[in-house]
Amino acid sequence: QSSEGVILVDSNGIIIECNKAVESITGLNTEQIINNPFWEVQLQLLPVDSNLSPDIEFFKKNFNKVAQSGKSKYFYKPFSINIITSKGEYKTVLQSVFPVKTTRGYYLGALISDITEQTKAEEALRDSEAKYRSIVETTTEWIWEIDLNGKHIFSNKAVTAILGYLPEEILGQISFNFMHEEDRLVVERKLPQHIAEKTGWNGWIIRWRHKNGFYRFLES
């Protein structure tokens, strides 16, 4: 059984077929869907503050033209909408509408997928990234990142207070070039092993060269 809802709408805008997934997604039963205008079913699922109501009203008024021509700016363009199910659940669904040519003119097909959990996960990830960026940009500790060649590909602003360089002066530079020669030899020997084994390190005391030419002891 498909988890994707499928709806078929005749040339008069009446829903004539739908699968069980549509009932599961919307919370509506077959009697509330079949033999009802497509736009009425859609409207009753929209939250009161939805900005899609004007689009649906436009679609309703121009449905005959769409059914005759089989053309619409809404076809083949998946879009997400928020709905309230008949059980009062808020969901985010991905909907796609397309024409179906028949001997009686064009019918409309619609595919509906519940992407609520995916949307929540994406929002949680964005929130997490925002919090991480906030921490990185406000901390007094120097946070940096190098690629496999030892080249700096990220540095937060704390490097300025610690080593005197602006972040853009560090980016693209080989990190080893800023280290004391003795410490550099140790890092160059040990770092490949850490990279190969995908392990971090803790407690490394490395002398980094300040912009003024003197060295500072930093723990990494």
C-alpha positions as CSV (number, residue, x, y, z in Angstrom):
1,Q,0.0,0.0,0.0
2,S,1.4,3.3,-1.1
3,S,2.0,6.0,1.5
4,E,1.5,8.6,-1.2
5,G,-2.0,10.0,-1.6
6,V,-3.5,9.9,-5.1
7,I,-6.6,11.9,-6.1
8,L,-8.4,12.0,-9.5
9,V,-10.6,15.0,-10.3
10,D,-13.1,15.0,-13.2
11,S,-13.5,17.9,-15.7
12,N,-16.1,19.5,-13.4
13,G,-13.7,19.6,-10.4
14,I,-15.3,16.7,-8.6
15,I,-13.1,14.2,-6.9
16,I,-14.0,10.8,-8.3
17,E,-11.2,8.6,-7.0
18,C,-8.7,8.6,-4.1
19,N,-6.7,5.9,-2.4
20,K,-6.4,5.0,1.3
21,A,-3.3,7.1,1.8
22,V,-5.4,10.3,1.2
23,E,-7.7,9.3,4.1
24,S,-4.7,8.6,6.3
25,I,-3.0,11.9,5.5
26,T,-6.0,14.1,5.8
27,G,-8.1,12.3,8.4
28,L,-11.1,12.5,6.1
29,N,-13.1,9.5,5.2
30,T,-14.2,8.4,1.7
31,E,-17.6,10.1,2.0
32,Q,-16.0,13.4,2.8
33,I,-13.7,13.2,-0.2
34,I,-15.4,11.4,-3.1
35,N,-18.1,13.3,-5.1
36,N,-17.0,16.6,-3.5
37,P,-15.4,19.6,-5.3
38,F,-11.6,19.4,-5.1
39,W,-11.3,23.0,-3.9
40,E,-13.9,22.5,-1.1
41,V,-12.0,19.6,0.3
42,Q,-8.7,21.5,0.1
43,L,-10.2,24.6,1.7
44,Q,-11.5,22.8,4.7
45,L,-8.1,21.4,5.4
46,L,-6.3,24.8,5.4
47,P,-5.5,26.7,8.6
48,V,-7.5,29.9,8.9
49,D,-4.3,32.0,8.4
50,S,-3.2,30.1,5.3
51,N,-2.1,32.3,2.4
52,L,-3.2,29.7,-0.2
53,S,-6.9,30.5,-0.1
54,P,-6.7,33.1,-2.9
55,D,-4.9,30.6,-5.1
56,I,-7.5,28.0,-4.6
57,E,-10.3,30.5,-5.3
58,F,-8.5,31.5,-8.5
59,F,-8.2,27.8,-9.4
60,K,-11.9,27.3,-8.7
61,K,-13.0,30.2,-10.9
62,N,-10.8,29.2,-13.8
63,F,-11.2,25.4,-13.5
64,N,-13.3,25.1,-16.7
65,K,-10.5,26.7,-18.7
66,V,-7.9,24.4,-17.1
67,A,-10.1,21.3,-17.8
68,Q,-10.5,22.3,-21.5
69,S,-6.9,23.2,-22.2
70,G,-5.0,20.9,-19.9
71,K,-2.7,23.8,-19.0
72,S,-2.1,25.6,-15.8
73,K,0.8,27.4,-14.0
74,Y,0.3,25.0,-11.1
75,F,0.9,21.8,-13.0
76,Y,4.1,19.8,-12.4
77,K,5.3,22.2,-9.7
78,P,5.3,20.4,-6.3
79,F,4.7,22.7,-3.4
80,S,4.3,22.2,0.3
81,I,1.3,23.4,2.3
82,N,0.3,23.2,6.0
83,I,-3.0,21.6,6.7
84,I,-5.1,20.7,9.7
85,T,-6.5,17.2,9.6
86,S,-10.1,16.4,10.6
87,K,-8.6,15.2,13.9
88,G,-7.0,18.6,14.5
89,E,-3.4,17.5,13.7
90,Y,-1.1,20.0,12.0
91,K,0.7,18.5,9.1
92,T,2.9,19.6,6.2
93,V,2.2,17.9,2.9
94,L,3.8,18.0,-0.5
95,Q,1.3,18.3,-3.3
96,S,1.7,18.1,-7.0
97,V,-1.1,18.5,-9.6
98,F,-1.0,17.4,-13.2
99,P,-3.4,16.9,-16.2
100,V,-4.8,13.5,-17.2
101,K,-6.1,13.4,-20.8
102,T,-9.3,11.4,-21.3
103,T,-12.0,11.1,-24.0
104,R,-14.1,13.5,-22.0
105,G,-11.5,16.2,-21.8
106,Y,-8.8,16.7,-19.1
107,Y,-9.1,15.3,-15.6
108,L,-6.7,16.3,-12.9
109,G,-4.5,14.1,-10.9
110,A,-2.9,15.1,-7.6
111,L,-0.2,13.4,-5.6
112,I,0.0,14.1,-1.9
113,S,2.8,13.1,0.5
114,D,3.1,13.7,4.3
115,I,6.4,15.4,4.9
116,T,5.7,16.5,8.4
117,E,8.6,14.6,10.1
118,Q,11.0,15.6,7.3
119,T,10.1,19.2,7.8
120,K,10.5,19.0,11.5
121,A,13.9,17.4,11.1
122,E,15.0,20.2,8.7
123,E,13.7,22.9,11.1
124,A,15.6,21.2,14.0
125,L,18.7,21.1,11.9
126,R,18.4,24.8,11.0
127,D,17.9,25.7,14.6
128,S,20.9,23.6,15.6
129,E,23.1,25.2,12.9
130,A,22.0,28.7,14.0
131,K,22.9,27.9,17.7
132,Y,26.3,26.5,16.6
133,R,27.0,29.6,14.5
134,S,26.1,31.8,17.4
135,I,28.4,29.9,19.8
136,V,31.3,29.9,17.2
137,E,31.0,33.6,16.6
138,T,30.7,34.7,20.2
139,T,33.1,32.3,22.0
140,T,36.6,33.7,23.0
141,E,38.2,30.4,22.0
142,W,39.7,30.0,18.6
143,I,37.7,27.6,16.4
144,W,39.4,26.6,13.2
145,E,39.1,23.9,10.5
146,I,41.7,22.6,8.0
147,D,41.3,20.4,5.0
148,L,43.3,17.2,4.3
149,N,46.2,19.3,3.0
150,G,46.5,21.3,6.3
151,K,45.0,24.4,4.7
152,H,42.7,26.6,6.8
153,I,39.2,26.5,5.5
154,F,37.5,28.1,8.5
155,S,38.4,30.4,11.4
156,N,36.2,32.3,13.7
157,K,36.9,35.9,14.8
158,A,38.6,34.8,18.1
159,V,41.8,34.4,16.1
160,T,42.2,38.1,16.0
161,A,42.3,38.5,19.8
162,I,44.6,35.4,20.2
163,L,47.0,35.7,17.3
164,G,46.4,39.1,15.8
165,Y,45.2,37.9,12.4
166,L,41.9,38.6,10.8
167,P,40.0,35.4,9.8
168,E,40.5,36.2,6.1
169,E,44.3,36.4,6.7
170,I,44.2,32.8,8.0
171,L,41.9,31.3,5.3
172,G,43.7,29.5,2.5
173,Q,47.0,29.4,4.5
174,I,48.7,26.2,5.5
175,S,48.3,25.9,9.3
176,F,51.8,24.4,9.8
177,N,53.4,27.7,8.6
178,F,52.1,29.4,11.7
179,M,53.6,26.9,14.1
180,H,57.0,26.9,15.8
181,E,59.3,24.6,13.8
182,E,59.7,22.1,16.7
183,D,56.0,21.8,17.2
184,R,55.4,21.7,13.4
185,L,57.5,18.6,13.1
186,V,55.5,16.8,15.8
187,V,52.1,17.8,14.3
188,E,53.2,16.8,10.8
189,R,54.2,13.4,12.1
190,K,51.1,12.7,14.2
191,L,48.3,14.5,12.3
192,P,48.2,12.0,9.3
193,Q,47.6,9.2,11.8
194,H,44.7,11.0,13.5
195,I,43.2,11.7,10.1
196,A,43.5,8.1,8.9
197,E,42.0,6.8,12.1
198,K,39.4,9.6,12.2
199,T,40.2,10.4,15.8
200,G,40.6,13.8,17.4
201,W,43.2,14.9,19.8
202,N,43.3,16.6,23.2
203,G,45.9,18.5,25.2
204,W,48.3,19.4,22.4
205,I,50.4,22.4,23.4
206,I,51.5,24.1,20.2
207,R,53.4,27.4,19.8
208,W,51.6,29.5,17.2
209,R,53.2,32.6,15.7
210,H,51.4,35.8,16.6
211,K,51.2,38.5,13.9
212,N,53.7,40.5,15.8
213,G,56.2,37.8,15.3
214,F,56.2,36.3,18.9
215,Y,54.9,32.9,19.7
216,R,52.0,32.0,21.9
217,F,51.4,28.7,23.6
218,L,47.9,27.4,22.7
219,E,46.3,24.2,23.8
220,S,44.4,22.2,21.2
